[in-house]
């Protein structure tokens, strides 16, 4: 217990110290939201990766999908690596940085407003962002508090409130640079921590081959409905339900392309070199963290004698697996998940507060607000957003599990934003009406499915909204009024501007 408490004290001290150190960057809107677009490659890469993976992945997704699909759940981590990180940086990284700086967009709703010349789109996007980031934030708090309860035997509500206060504190102090620098420190710990945990859990089962053999011997419960069945199904290449597994891969991998807190990391990139290095580092980070989490979760059924899914839900799987570790390793796990979650939470909180201040209030206000007032309002909304998220998370018995909450959040956000954002960077013929169709369709499907459950899995519902919007936007754009050509050309000139580089980077 002493070791665990010491690790936590060091962690919190470093976090607050970074918040105090970075206060100088948070004096104006550009500094508070984007760190003055000065984030280097390693900072950008770790900020992206740590915002991607949190207690939601480690506790909720790795536990639930590891139980359902066995070792095949590792495909989710591979998808997160190749699609959610490598392709995201390759296709979105530099073009996002170039266009958002050209049109002076600080947030994703701000991008929609300026790219498509519509204040209404900006307001709608800001409301969608604020509303649907709340369940995601609540799910992170939920996962984090469950793990803390396991390690310290502290009441869930106390864990929740302490985490919320600490998150709000360092975001209020240092804004984007506080979150980015903390992400870097936390990311390093996450890399070492996940490797140590996987090794310890497998060693406790007699090593990898012994654990895999034990997993192959596991039989599904009598009430489990599997698409594919047979001996050793949980240790097989594609697992017992490859179709639903594909839905998880799509939601958790492609979804990042349309999430404001993820895409926002590209706005702050410092240079061309940062894009290239950031892509490599971020991909490696995702392979270790996401691949490791889902790989570990795949062995959850080996602990089935200690897990009661009916009574405690899927979110109890990973905490139960980890409760068997030595105390010092449990301390490492706590800081590992705390690192992952605090970085994600800070990113979500910063995105929500900046969106509400810059995009919603800024759009409906008749007069331009002063920079200092905007920064003050963002800090106020940090507190408001944290309080709402905590109130939802406190009612954990009345809300869905972590994976479902995240499915609703990502389904609405990525479904609404992915296609208009991606096409907006590359294609000049995207129309305002097609963006509205994407917004309305995705939010309507998500909300209707929350109430009626016509698509049984929120994960599959989220994957459906994303793929459907990628088809709807170009179809609607072909048959609806175009944005004036001169306005679009003015925006796309950013890609044609000439820059000077050393000869070592480009031949004369």
C-alpha positions in Angstrom: 0.0 0.0 0.0 2.9 2.4 0.8 4.4 1.7 -2.6 1.1 2.4 -4.4 0.5 5.6 -2.5 4.1 6.8 -3.2 3.7 6.1 -6.9 0.4 8.1 -6.9 2.0 11.0 -5.0 4.9 11.3 -7.5 2.4 11.1 -10.4 0.1 13.8 -9.1 3.1 16.0 -8.1 4.6 15.8 -11.7 1.2 16.5 -13.2 0.5 19.6 -11.1 4.1 20.9 -11.6 3.7 20.6 -15.4 0.4 22.5 -15.1 2.2 25.3 -13.2 5.1 25.3 -15.6 2.9 25.7 -18.7 0.8 28.6 -17.4 2.8 31.0 -19.5 1.4 29.3 -22.7 -2.2 29.7 -21.6 -2.5 33.5 -21.6 -4.5 33.8 -24.9 -6.9 31.6 -26.9 -4.4 30.3 -29.3 -2.0 29.3 -26.5 -4.8 27.8 -24.3 -6.4 25.7 -27.1 -3.4 24.9 -29.4 -0.2 25.7 -27.5 0.4 28.4 -30.1 0.8 25.6 -32.7 4.3 24.8 -31.4 4.1 21.1 -30.4 7.1 19.1 -31.6 6.9 15.6 -33.1 7.2 13.5 -29.9 4.8 15.8 -28.0 2.3 15.6 -30.8 2.6 11.8 -31.2 2.2 11.1 -27.5 -0.6 13.6 -27.2 -2.5 11.8 -29.9 -1.8 8.3 -28.6 -2.6 9.0 -24.9 -5.8 10.8 -25.9 -6.7 7.7 -27.9 -6.3 5.1 -25.2 -7.7 5.3 -21.7 -9.4 3.3 -19.0 -12.2 2.9 -21.5 -9.9 0.8 -23.7 -8.0 -0.9 -20.9 -10.9 -1.7 -18.5 -14.0 -1.6 -20.7 -13.1 -2.6 -24.3 -10.2 -4.9 -23.6 -12.2 -6.7 -20.9 -15.5 -7.0 -22.8 -14.1 -7.9 -26.3 -11.4 -10.1 -24.9 -14.1 -12.1 -23.2 -16.3 -12.2 -26.3 -13.7 -12.9 -29.0 -10.7 -14.4 -27.1 -7.2 -13.8 -28.5 -8.8 -12.6 -31.8 -9.6 -9.3 -30.0 -5.9 -8.4 -30.7 -7.2 -7.5 -34.2 -8.8 -4.5 -32.7 -5.4 -3.3 -31.5 -3.9 -3.9 -34.9 -6.7 -1.9 -36.5 -6.2 0.9 -34.1 -2.5 0.9 -35.1 -2.9 0.8 -38.9 -6.1 2.7 -39.4 -6.5 4.8 -36.3 -2.9 5.9 -36.1 -0.8 5.3 -39.2 -3.5 6.1 -41.8 -4.9 9.0 -39.8 -1.5 10.7 -39.6 -0.8 10.0 -43.3 -4.1 11.2 -44.7 -5.1 13.9 -42.2 -2.0 15.1 -40.4 -0.3 17.7 -42.7 -3.5 18.7 -44.7 -5.3 19.4 -41.4 -2.4 21.5 -40.1 -2.1 23.5 -43.4 -5.8 24.2 -43.9 -6.7 25.0 -40.3 -3.9 27.5 -40.1 -4.9 29.0 -43.4 -8.5 29.6 -42.4 -7.5 30.3 -38.7 -9.7 27.4 -37.3 -8.9 26.5 -33.7 -11.5 23.7 -33.3 -13.3 21.2 -35.4 -16.7 23.2 -35.3 -14.6 26.3 -36.2 -13.3 24.3 -39.2 -16.8 23.5 -40.4 -18.0 27.1 -40.0 -15.1 28.5 -42.0 -14.6 25.7 -44.5 -18.2 25.7 -45.5 -19.0 29.3 -44.8 -21.8 28.6 -42.3 -22.2 29.9 -38.8 -25.1 27.5 -38.3 -22.9 24.5 -39.0 -20.4 25.8 -36.5 -23.1 26.1 -33.8 -24.6 22.7 -34.5 -21.1 21.0 -34.5 -20.3 22.7 -31.2 -23.5 21.4 -29.5 -23.0 17.9 -30.9 -19.4 17.9 -29.6 -20.3 19.1 -26.1 -23.3 16.8 -25.7 -21.7 13.6 -27.0 -18.3 14.0 -25.4 -20.1 13.9 -22.0 -20.9 10.1 -22.1 -17.4 9.3 -23.2 -15.9 11.3 -20.4 -18.3 9.6 -17.9 -17.1 6.2 -19.2 -13.5 7.1 -18.6 -14.3 8.2 -15.0 -16.2 5.0 -14.6 -13.4 2.7 -15.7 -10.8 4.6 -13.7 -12.8 4.5 -10.5 -13.5 0.8 -10.8 -9.7 0.1 -10.9 -9.0 2.5 -8.0 -11.7 0.8 -5.9 -10.0 -2.6 -6.6 -6.5 -1.4 -5.6 -7.2 0.8 -2.6 -10.7 -0.3 -1.4 -11.8 3.4 -1.7 -15.5 4.1 -2.4 -16.3 4.7 -6.0 -17.6 8.2 -5.5 -14.5 9.3 -3.7 -12.2 8.1 -6.5 -14.5 9.8 -9.1 -14.4 13.2 -7.4 -10.6 13.1 -6.8 -9.9 12.3 -10.4 -12.3 15.0 -11.6 -10.7 17.7 -9.4 -7.1 16.8 -10.5 -8.1 16.7 -14.2 -9.8 20.1 -14.1 -6.9 21.6 -12.1 -4.1 21.0 -14.5 -6.2 21.8 -17.6 -7.3 25.1 -16.0 -3.6 25.9 -15.2 -1.9 25.2 -18.4 -4.4 24.5 -21.2 -3.1 22.5 -24.2 0.6 22.5 -23.4 -0.1 21.2 -19.9 -2.1 18.3 -21.4 0.5 17.7 -24.1 3.5 17.7 -21.8 1.7 15.5 -19.3 0.7 13.2 -22.2 4.4 12.8 -23.0 5.4 11.8 -19.5 2.3 9.6 -19.0 2.8 8.0 -22.4 6.4 6.8 -21.5 5.0 5.2 -18.4 2.2 3.6 -20.3 4.7 1.9 -22.7 6.7 0.3 -19.9 3.7 -0.4 -17.7 1.6 -2.4 -20.3 4.6 -4.6 -21.1 5.2 -5.4 -17.4 1.6 -6.2 -16.8 1.2 -8.5 -19.8 4.4 -10.4 -18.7 3.2 -10.7 -15.1 -0.3 -12.0 -16.0 1.0 -14.6 -18.5 3.7 -15.7 -16.1 0.9 -16.2 -13.5 -0.7 -18.6 -16.0 2.5 -20.6 -16.7 3.7 -18.6 -19.7 2.3 -17.7 -23.1 1.9 -21.2 -24.5 0.3 -22.5 -21.3 -2.1 -19.6 -21.2 -3.0 -20.1 -24.8 -3.6 -23.8 -24.2 -5.8 -22.9 -21.3 -7.7 -20.5 -23.4 -8.3 -23.1 -26.1 -9.8 -25.4 -23.5 -12.4 -22.8 -22.5 -16.0 -23.5 -23.6 -18.6 -20.9 -24.1 -21.5 -20.5 -21.6 -24.7 -22.3 -22.5 -26.5 -19.0 -23.1 -23.8 -17.5 -25.3 -24.7 -17.1 -29.0 -21.7 -17.5 -31.3 -21.4 -17.1 -35.0 -18.7 -19.7 -35.1 -18.3 -22.5 -32.6 -16.0 -25.4 -32.1 -13.1 -26.6 -29.9 -10.5 -24.0 -29.2 -12.6 -21.2 -30.7 -11.3 -18.5 -28.2 -7.7 -19.2 -29.1 -8.5 -19.1 -32.9 -7.3 -16.6 -35.5 -10.7 -14.7 -36.0 -12.5 -15.9 -32.9 -16.1 -16.9 -32.4 -17.8 -13.8 -34.0 -15.6 -12.2 -36.8 -18.5 -10.0 -38.1 -19.1 -8.2 -34.8 -15.4 -8.1 -34.3 -15.1 -6.1 -37.5 -17.6 -3.6 -36.2 -15.4 -3.0 -33.2 -12.4 -2.5 -35.4 -14.2 0.0 -37.6 -15.6 2.0 -34.6 -12.4 2.2 -32.6 -10.1 2.7 -35.6 -11.9 4.8 -38.2 -13.7 6.7 -35.5 -10.6 8.7 -34.5 -10.7 10.4 -37.9 -13.9 12.3 -36.8 -13.3 12.9 -33.1 -12.6 16.6 -32.3 -10.2 15.7 -29.4 -8.1 13.5 -31.7 -8.1 15.6 -34.9 -7.3 18.7 -32.8 -3.8 17.3 -32.2 -3.0 17.9 -35.9 -3.9 21.6 -35.6 -1.0 22.1 -33.1 1.8 20.4 -35.1 4.9 22.5 -35.4 6.5 21.5 -38.7 6.8 19.1 -41.6 9.3 17.0 -39.7 6.9 16.8 -36.8 4.3 15.2 -39.1 6.7 12.4 -40.3 8.2 11.7 -36.9 4.9 12.0 -35.2 3.3 9.4 -37.6 6.0 6.8 -36.8 6.0 7.4 -33.0 2.3 7.4 -32.8 2.0 4.1 -34.8 4.5 2.4 -32.5 2.7 3.7 -29.5 -0.6 2.4 -30.7 0.9 -1.0 -31.5 2.3 -1.5 -28.0 -0.6 0.1 -26.0 -3.7 -1.0 -28.0 -2.2 -4.3 -29.2 -1.1 -5.0 -25.6 -4.5 -4.1 -24.0 -6.6 -6.3 -26.3 -4.0 -9.1 -26.3 -4.2 -9.1 -22.5 -8.0 -8.9 -22.5 -8.1 -12.0 -24.7 -7.0 -14.1 -21.8 -9.9 -13.0 -19.5 -11.7 -16.3 -19.6 -8.8 -17.9 -17.8 -10.1 -16.1 -14.7 -13.7 -17.2 -15.2 -13.9 -18.9 -11.8 -13.4 -15.5 -10.2 -15.6 -13.4 -12.5 -19.4 -13.1 -12.3 -20.4 -11.3 -15.5 -24.1 -11.5 -14.6 -23.6 -9.7 -11.3 -20.7 -7.3 -12.0 -20.7 -6.9 -15.8 -17.9 -6.9 -18.3 -16.2 -4.0 -16.7 -15.1 -6.2 -13.8 -13.0 -8.5 -15.9 -9.7 -6.6 -16.2 -9.8 -5.4 -12.5 -10.3 -9.1 -11.5 -7.4 -10.2 -13.7 -5.1 -7.6 -12.2 -6.1 -8.2 -8.6 -4.0 -11.4 -8.7 -0.8 -9.4 -9.3 1.8 -8.4 -6.6 1.1 -5.1 -4.8 3.9 -3.3 -6.5 2.6 -4.3 -10.0 -0.9 -3.2 -9.0 0.7 0.2 -8.2 2.2 0.2 -11.7 -1.1 -0.7 -13.2 -2.9 2.1 -11.3 -0.4 4.7 -12.6 -0.6 3.1 -16.1 -4.3 3.4 -16.3 -4.3 6.7 -14.5 -1.8 8.0 -17.1 -3.9 6.8 -20.0 -7.2 8.2 -18.5 -6.0 11.5 -17.2 -4.5 12.3 -20.6 -7.7 11.4 -22.4 -9.8 13.3 -19.8 -7.8 16.4 -20.1 -8.1 16.3 -23.9 -11.9 15.8 -23.7 -12.4 18.6 -21.2 -10.2 21.0 -23.1 -12.0 20.2 -26.4 -15.5 20.7 -24.8 -14.7 23.9 -23.0 -13.0 25.5 -26.0 -15.8 24.4 -28.4 -18.5 25.9 -26.2 -16.6 29.1 -25.7 -15.1 29.7 -29.2 -17.8 28.1 -31.4 -21.1 28.3 -29.6 -20.9 31.5 -27.5 -18.5 33.1 -30.0 -21.0 32.4 -32.9 -24.2 33.7 -31.1 -22.5 36.7 -29.5 -23.1 40.0 -31.3 -19.8 41.5 -30.2 -16.3 40.0 -30.3 -15.1 38.9 -26.9 -11.7 39.9 -25.5 -9.0 37.2 -25.5 -8.7 37.2 -21.7 -12.5 36.8 -21.3 -12.6 33.9 -23.7 -9.8 32.1 -21.8 -11.6 32.8 -18.5 -14.8 31.3 -19.9 -13.0 28.3 -21.2 -11.7 27.7 -17.6 -15.3 28.1 -16.3 -16.6 25.5 -18.8 -13.8 23.1 -17.8 -15.4 23.0 -14.4 -19.0 22.8 -15.8 -18.1 19.9 -18.1 -16.3 18.0 -15.4 -19.3 18.3 -13.0 -21.8 17.1 -15.6 -19.6 14.1 -16.5 -19.1 13.2 -12.8 -22.8 13.4 -12.1 -23.5 10.9 -14.9 -20.7 8.6 -13.8 -22.0 8.6 -10.2 -25.1 6.9 -11.5 -23.2 3.9 -12.8 -26.0 1.5 -11.9 -28.5 3.4 -14.2 -26.2 3.8 -17.2 -24.9 1.3 -19.8 -21.4 -0.3 -19.4 -18.3 1.5 -20.5 -18.2 0.0 -24.0 -21.8 1.0 -24.7 -21.3 4.6 -23.5 -18.3 5.0 -25.7 -20.2 3.4 -28.6 -22.9 6.0 -28.4 -20.4 8.9 -28.1 -18.1 7.8 -30.9 -21.1 6.8 -33.1 -22.6 10.2 -33.0 -19.4 12.3 -33.1 -17.4 10.3 -35.7 -20.6 9.6 -37.7 -21.4 13.3 -37.9 -17.9 14.7 -38.4 -15.7 12.1 -40.2 -17.0 12.4 -43.7 -17.5 16.2 -43.9 -14.0 16.7 -42.3 -12.2 14.2 -44.5 -13.8 15.2 -47.8 -13.5 18.9 -46.8 -9.7 18.6 -46.7 -9.5 16.9 -50.2 -12.6 17.6 -52.3 -13.7 21.0 -53.4 -17.3 20.0 -54.2 -18.6 19.2 -50.7 -21.8 21.2 -50.1 -23.3 22.6 -46.9 -26.4 20.5 -47.2 -24.4 17.3 -47.4 -22.7 18.3 -44.1 -26.1 18.9 -42.5 -27.3 15.5 -43.7 -24.3 13.9 -42.1 -24.9 15.7 -38.8 -28.6 15.0 -38.6 -28.4 11.4 -39.9 -25.7 10.3 -37.4 -27.2 12.0 -34.4 -30.7 10.8 -35.2 -29.6 7.2 -35.7 -27.5 7.2 -32.4 -30.3 8.8 -30.3 -33.0 6.5 -31.8 -30.9 3.5 -31.2 -30.3 4.5 -27.6 -34.0 4.5 -27.1 -35.2 1.7 -29.4 -32.1 -0.6 -29.7 -33.1 -1.5 -33.3 -29.3 -2.2 -33.8 -28.5 -4.4 -30.9 -24.9 -3.4 -30.5 -24.1 0.3 -30.0 -20.7 -0.5 -31.4 -22.2 -1.7 -34.7 -24.6 1.2 -34.7 -21.6 3.6 -34.5 -19.7 1.8 -37.2 -22.8 2.0 -39.4 -23.2 5.8 -39.0 -19.6 6.3 -40.0 -19.7 4.2 -43.1 -23.1 5.6 -44.1 -21.9 9.2 -43.8 -18.9 8.4 -46.0 -21.4 7.4 -48.7 -24.1 10.0 -48.0 -21.8 13.1 -48.2 -20.5 12.7 -51.8 -24.0 11.6 -53.1 -25.8 14.6 -51.5 -23.0 16.9 -52.7 -23.5 15.9 -56.3 -27.2 16.9 -56.3 -27.3 20.0 -54.0 -26.2 23.6 -54.6 -22.5 24.1 -54.6 -20.5 26.6 -52.4 -19.4 29.6 -54.6 -16.3 28.5 -56.5 -14.3 31.6 -55.6 -14.8 30.9 -51.9 -13.6 27.3 -52.2 -10.6 28.2 -54.4 -9.6 30.8 -51.8 -9.5 28.1 -49.2 -7.6 25.5 -51.3 -4.9 27.9 -52.3 -3.3 27.0 -49.0 -2.0 23.8 -50.6 -0.4 25.7 -53.5 1.6 28.1 -51.5 5.4 27.9 -52.1 7.8 27.3 -49.2 11.6 27.3 -49.1 13.3 24.2 -47.6 17.0 23.2 -47.3 18.4 21.1 -50.2 18.8 18.1 -47.9 15.0 17.9 -47.8 14.3 18.5 -51.5 16.5 18.4 -54.6 17.1 21.6 -56.5 
